[in-house]
Amino acid sequence: MTAQKNSPAAEPTSPGIIWSRREALPRITPFPGISLELLTGERMMAAWVTLDAGSTVPPHAHPHEQLGTVLHGELDMMIGDETRRLTVGDTYIIPPRVSHGAVTGSTGCVVLDLFAPPREDYLQLANDSSSVTTS
């Protein structure tokens, strides 16, 4: 069996199967200093979230289960009544409808978040051409 190299653009090959590279994914900016690259399937969504230094994700809640891990940098994550400093390799799970937010320090941060089901608000932003860029 010979493996094929991924193309830079999203490439559907069979129903439900898509091959891509991260830099080809749609990028949205829901808040100043925060951008997300989205990979969305039928029942889940992955978001590579880049938070600039000094960025804030305001406290919010949504009906989606969310889990994630820190890939680069650090941030203070608030989930419910708890706040923790997270660094590379730390993980978290946020149940549906639990308030959460984050603040980055001077280094900024990159996290990988997974949502089930996909976030409709992010899909709407991705469909709005004024908020979407490519890497």
Backbone bond lengths (Angstrom), bond angles and torsions (degrees), N, CA, C in turn:
res aa  C-N    CA-C-N  psi(-1)  N-CA   C-N-CA  omega(-1)  CA-C   N-CA-C  phi
1 M - - - 1.445 - - 1.526 108.67 -
2 T 1.324 116.63 133.85 1.449 122.27 178.89 1.520 108.97 -108.72
3 A 1.323 116.54 127.03 1.461 120.99 178.98 1.515 109.43 -81.22
4 Q 1.328 116.07 141.71 1.458 121.16 177.19 1.514 109.46 -96.56
5 K 1.321 116.57 146.85 1.460 121.93 176.22 1.522 108.70 -76.64
6 N 1.338 116.32 137.48 1.465 120.53 177.04 1.513 110.28 -64.48
7 S 1.307 116.03 138.84 1.460 120.66 174.83 1.523 108.49 -80.69
8 P 1.349 118.12 159.22 1.457 119.17 -179.63 1.521 113.76 -68.14
9 A 1.321 118.67 -26.40 1.463 121.10 -178.82 1.522 109.93 -98.10
10 A 1.331 115.91 155.47 1.463 120.55 176.19 1.516 108.73 -59.41
11 E 1.317 115.96 130.34 1.458 121.03 -172.89 1.520 110.52 -132.21
12 P 1.350 117.30 100.07 1.463 118.26 175.68 1.528 109.50 -73.32
13 T 1.332 116.88 133.03 1.464 120.23 -178.97 1.518 112.39 -115.17
14 S 1.310 117.62 -27.14 1.464 124.46 176.84 1.521 106.20 -149.38
15 P 1.328 118.18 162.17 1.472 118.36 179.35 1.535 111.32 -53.57
16 G 1.339 115.90 124.07 1.459 121.49 177.18 1.514 115.17 84.29
17 I 1.340 119.13 -8.33 1.467 121.88 -178.93 1.525 108.49 -107.17
18 I 1.329 116.18 125.03 1.464 121.61 178.08 1.522 108.16 -133.19
19 W 1.306 115.59 132.62 1.468 122.50 174.57 1.519 107.45 -109.27
20 S 1.328 117.51 139.73 1.462 120.23 -179.38 1.516 109.58 -159.93
21 R 1.308 114.80 177.98 1.466 122.46 170.48 1.525 106.82 -120.59
22 R 1.316 115.86 149.91 1.459 120.17 -175.29 1.525 112.03 -55.10
23 E 1.321 117.86 -41.06 1.468 119.46 -177.19 1.528 113.14 -67.63
24 A 1.327 117.98 -12.73 1.464 121.33 178.32 1.525 112.75 -92.68
25 L 1.330 117.24 -7.63 1.462 120.61 -177.61 1.520 111.07 -73.56
26 P 1.337 117.51 152.26 1.470 118.94 175.65 1.523 110.25 -63.36
27 R 1.309 115.43 139.69 1.471 121.94 179.47 1.521 108.44 -116.47
28 I 1.334 116.00 127.87 1.463 120.92 177.47 1.518 109.27 -117.18
29 T 1.323 115.88 159.45 1.462 122.44 178.85 1.524 107.84 -127.52
30 P 1.351 116.86 89.50 1.471 119.00 -176.99 1.530 114.02 -74.71
31 F 1.352 117.01 -25.16 1.460 122.59 178.93 1.525 107.29 -140.74
32 P 1.327 118.40 153.74 1.469 119.75 175.97 1.534 110.67 -56.51
33 G 1.336 116.45 133.41 1.461 121.62 177.28 1.509 114.36 81.10
34 I 1.338 117.91 4.40 1.466 121.25 -178.22 1.522 108.51 -131.19
35 S 1.344 116.06 121.84 1.458 119.63 177.63 1.524 109.18 -126.42
36 L 1.329 115.16 149.99 1.462 122.11 -179.15 1.520 109.46 -128.65
37 E 1.324 116.61 135.39 1.453 122.76 170.99 1.521 106.18 -104.68
38 L 1.335 116.53 125.08 1.460 121.66 -168.34 1.521 113.25 -109.90
39 L 1.313 115.37 133.48 1.463 123.29 170.52 1.518 105.63 -124.29
40 T 1.339 116.71 116.57 1.454 120.67 -170.65 1.516 111.32 -122.88
41 G 1.327 115.02 126.92 1.448 121.93 172.95 1.514 109.78 -103.45
42 E 1.317 115.88 -168.23 1.461 120.11 -178.79 1.525 112.05 -68.22
43 R 1.345 117.90 -38.22 1.466 120.41 -174.17 1.525 114.63 -123.96
44 M 1.339 118.14 2.91 1.458 119.41 177.82 1.519 110.44 -151.04
45 M 1.326 114.77 164.14 1.463 122.09 -178.22 1.518 108.69 -138.40
46 A 1.330 116.29 137.23 1.462 122.33 171.08 1.522 107.36 -109.13
47 A 1.326 115.80 138.94 1.464 120.81 178.41 1.524 108.74 -134.97
48 W 1.346 116.03 117.75 1.451 120.86 170.78 1.513 105.09 -84.45
49 V 1.327 116.81 113.25 1.463 122.71 -172.75 1.526 108.99 -105.48
50 T 1.321 116.35 118.99 1.459 122.00 176.66 1.515 108.16 -105.02
51 L 1.337 115.57 120.65 1.459 121.93 -179.56 1.524 107.83 -113.43
52 D 1.326 116.52 118.91 1.455 120.52 178.11 1.529 110.10 -65.49
53 A 1.330 115.82 161.63 1.465 120.72 176.17 1.521 109.52 -55.90
54 G 1.332 116.66 135.71 1.461 121.95 178.50 1.519 114.93 75.14
55 S 1.332 117.83 15.55 1.469 121.43 -179.54 1.521 111.35 -81.91
56 T 1.326 114.80 154.27 1.457 121.67 177.29 1.522 109.84 -129.74
57 V 1.315 115.99 129.19 1.464 121.77 167.43 1.517 104.83 -97.34
58 P 1.333 118.41 109.98 1.459 119.68 -176.20 1.524 111.58 -61.94
59 P 1.331 117.73 150.29 1.467 119.55 177.28 1.524 110.47 -55.69
60 H 1.323 115.41 135.54 1.460 121.69 -178.86 1.525 108.66 -158.84
61 A 1.295 117.02 169.11 1.464 123.11 176.27 1.520 107.71 -142.90
62 H 1.313 116.58 155.20 1.460 121.62 179.06 1.528 108.33 -151.21
63 P 1.322 117.75 164.67 1.468 120.43 -176.17 1.530 114.28 -80.08
64 H 1.329 117.23 5.77 1.465 121.49 -176.27 1.523 110.73 -95.95
65 E 1.332 116.23 142.20 1.462 119.78 168.36 1.520 106.74 -73.65
66 Q 1.333 116.55 141.20 1.461 121.29 -177.70 1.511 108.90 -134.84
67 L 1.320 116.22 135.61 1.458 119.93 170.46 1.505 107.90 -138.17
68 G 1.325 116.39 155.56 1.446 118.67 -176.31 1.506 113.11 -162.03
69 T 1.330 113.76 174.03 1.455 121.84 177.20 1.525 109.14 -144.89
70 V 1.318 116.29 149.54 1.458 122.11 178.36 1.529 108.11 -85.60
71 L 1.334 116.10 124.47 1.463 121.47 179.90 1.524 112.74 -97.80
72 H 1.344 116.37 -28.38 1.467 121.27 -176.55 1.520 108.78 -156.56
73 G 1.323 117.26 140.83 1.459 121.69 175.79 1.514 112.90 78.22
74 E 1.325 114.93 -155.19 1.462 120.70 -179.72 1.518 109.79 -152.13
75 L 1.346 114.34 159.77 1.459 120.35 177.45 1.513 109.29 -155.00
76 D 1.327 115.45 158.69 1.455 121.77 171.97 1.520 106.71 -96.34
77 M 1.348 115.72 116.02 1.472 122.13 -176.83 1.513 108.78 -105.50
78 M 1.337 115.28 129.47 1.452 121.33 176.00 1.528 107.28 -108.10
79 I 1.325 116.21 124.56 1.465 121.84 175.23 1.522 106.39 -131.30
80 G 1.328 116.51 119.37 1.464 119.52 -175.93 1.520 109.28 59.76
81 D 1.336 116.90 -127.08 1.463 121.96 -179.28 1.521 113.25 -95.32
82 E 1.337 118.45 6.60 1.468 121.93 -176.94 1.522 111.46 -109.55
83 T 1.326 115.83 144.71 1.460 122.52 172.93 1.518 107.92 -128.50
84 R 1.339 115.26 133.27 1.462 119.86 178.53 1.515 109.53 -137.50
85 R 1.335 115.55 146.46 1.468 121.33 171.41 1.520 107.39 -83.63
86 L 1.342 116.18 121.74 1.457 122.07 -179.40 1.518 109.55 -109.70
87 T 1.337 115.72 138.97 1.458 122.31 178.30 1.533 108.60 -127.00
88 V 1.306 116.81 179.39 1.465 122.48 -176.22 1.528 111.18 -49.36
89 G 1.329 115.74 127.51 1.458 122.05 178.59 1.513 114.65 94.50
90 D 1.341 117.49 -15.91 1.465 119.47 176.83 1.523 109.39 -71.28
91 T 1.331 115.81 147.53 1.458 122.30 -178.03 1.525 110.00 -127.65
92 Y 1.331 116.03 165.20 1.463 121.06 179.06 1.518 109.24 -155.05
93 I 1.323 115.38 154.74 1.463 123.41 172.27 1.519 106.86 -128.89
94 I 1.332 115.51 130.97 1.461 121.60 179.55 1.527 107.51 -118.69
95 P 1.328 117.49 113.50 1.466 119.60 178.69 1.530 111.21 -65.13
96 P 1.325 117.62 159.56 1.462 120.42 176.10 1.533 111.87 -55.51
97 R 1.331 115.61 144.02 1.459 124.40 174.53 1.535 115.09 64.61
98 V 1.328 118.90 18.29 1.468 121.66 175.32 1.527 108.03 -99.44
99 S 1.330 116.43 128.99 1.455 121.25 -179.23 1.531 110.45 -64.93
100 H 1.345 115.44 139.12 1.461 120.51 179.16 1.523 109.71 -156.45
101 G 1.320 116.17 159.53 1.459 122.56 179.07 1.514 108.26 -167.28
102 A 1.331 116.47 179.43 1.461 119.84 -177.32 1.520 110.24 -155.15
103 V 1.333 114.58 156.34 1.461 122.69 175.16 1.519 107.09 -137.48
104 T 1.348 116.41 133.45 1.462 119.65 176.82 1.513 109.82 -97.80
105 G 1.305 114.28 157.96 1.463 120.76 175.53 1.516 110.91 -91.68
106 S 1.326 115.98 -145.61 1.467 121.42 -174.41 1.526 113.40 -79.33
107 T 1.350 118.01 -10.10 1.461 119.39 -176.52 1.518 113.72 -100.66
108 G 1.322 118.76 -14.17 1.450 120.21 -172.85 1.518 110.08 73.71
109 C 1.323 116.55 -173.41 1.462 119.38 -171.71 1.520 110.03 -164.12
110 V 1.336 116.37 151.91 1.460 122.52 168.97 1.519 106.93 -127.98
111 V 1.334 116.61 127.30 1.457 121.50 176.17 1.528 108.41 -124.85
112 L 1.313 115.75 155.79 1.457 121.98 171.11 1.510 106.50 -109.78
113 D 1.336 116.36 115.63 1.460 122.67 178.42 1.520 109.48 -107.48
114 L 1.327 116.05 141.79 1.460 122.72 173.86 1.517 107.78 -119.04
115 F 1.330 116.41 137.57 1.458 122.52 -178.86 1.520 109.42 -126.36
116 A 1.325 115.67 138.79 1.469 120.65 172.56 1.516 106.97 -137.47
117 P 1.313 117.80 125.77 1.466 127.41 -9.64 1.526 109.93 -71.27
118 P 1.358 118.79 177.52 1.463 120.81 178.09 1.528 112.00 -56.35
119 R 1.327 115.83 148.48 1.468 121.37 179.68 1.521 110.09 -77.51
120 E 1.317 116.17 116.09 1.458 121.35 -179.76 1.524 111.50 -63.77
121 D 1.345 117.35 -36.47 1.467 119.73 -179.56 1.525 110.80 -64.85
122 Y 1.326 118.12 -37.87 1.464 120.71 177.13 1.523 110.76 -69.58
123 L 1.329 117.25 -38.82 1.466 120.11 176.93 1.522 110.44 -62.06
124 Q 1.342 116.66 -39.76 1.466 120.55 177.97 1.523 110.47 -63.69
125 L 1.343 117.40 -43.58 1.464 120.03 176.90 1.525 111.07 -61.72
126 A 1.329 116.72 -39.99 1.468 120.62 179.91 1.529 111.07 -65.75
127 N 1.332 117.54 -27.68 1.463 121.12 178.07 1.526 112.47 -82.73
128 D 1.344 116.56 -13.18 1.469 122.26 178.47 1.523 107.51 -89.85
129 S 1.313 117.59 105.04 1.458 121.60 -173.00 1.528 113.56 -58.57
130 S 1.328 119.05 -22.62 1.464 120.37 -178.57 1.522 112.42 -74.45
131 S 1.354 118.25 -17.04 1.462 120.12 -178.13 1.524 112.62 -108.13
132 V 1.349 117.91 3.23 1.449 121.29 -175.31 1.518 110.37 -111.45
133 T 1.331 114.87 134.23 1.454 121.77 171.82 1.515 107.80 -131.65
134 T 1.313 116.98 171.03 1.462 120.64 170.21 1.512 107.57 -114.56
135 S 1.293 115.66 154.39 1.470 120.51 -176.06 1.505 111.47 -64.81
